[in-house]
Amino acid sequence: MGRVRIASGGLFLASLALLAGPAWCQEAAPGPIYPRADAPPEKIPAAELQKRAIRSRVVEVIAPVSVLDPKGEMILSLTKDNFHIYDNGVEQKIDHFDLGADSLSIVFVVETS
């Protein structure tokens, strides 16, 4: 029984040494790379910026708004006609106007094991 424990202990230590060996050789991650304070800002040509631009067609934009009176209380009597939304100087149509009242879902989990 003693030899089995010694053999299994030796096997465990050998496998631990084999598995941990490569980890000792790895360098730590350098972390974020910050530009030097005296480095000039990177100049990117306009053509390159056009290539990097992300373009997406948007069907709906949600614009949450809170309007407060001088006392700091919410004004709830406003209608869709009290608001105007502009995109690049062009007034956009407001399709949906809602006073909020979004539903709230709460889950309470208790584990008793």
Beta strands, then each sheet from edge to edge (+ up, - down):
strand 1: 85-87
strand 2: 90-92
sheet 1: 1+ 2-
end
